């Protein structure tokens, strides 16, 4: 099943709670919302790739974290094997 795990706006990733707090719980719908730069808010689905796959980067960073740009909580973790 495809689910939304985060949103992108203001040039960063954000968790669902922070997104709803930022835009207002009652009025938020990602299909019609734009950020302060005029860019549309986009969902990040659990099937989307957010990881960095450059071999040099992976050698130094085998575990990567998707974190919220506001609360800095880990949204998802990826470990390259």
C-alpha positions, 0 to 999 in steps of 0.5 A: 500500500502506498502511503505518504511519509512526509511532505516537501516544501520550503526546500526541505522534507517535513513530517505530517504533524509539522506540515499540518501545524505549519499550514493549519490542520483544517485548511491543509490539502497538499493538492492546492497548497503552496509554500512561501516561495510559491512552490506546490507542497508535494507528498513523499510516498513510501515508494519514492526514493529520497536516498543518496545513491552515489557510491562515494557517499554510500561508502561514507554514509551507509545509513541515511536518515530522512528527518523533518526540517522542523522538529528534526525527528527521523521519519525513515531510515535507509541502510545500504548493504 
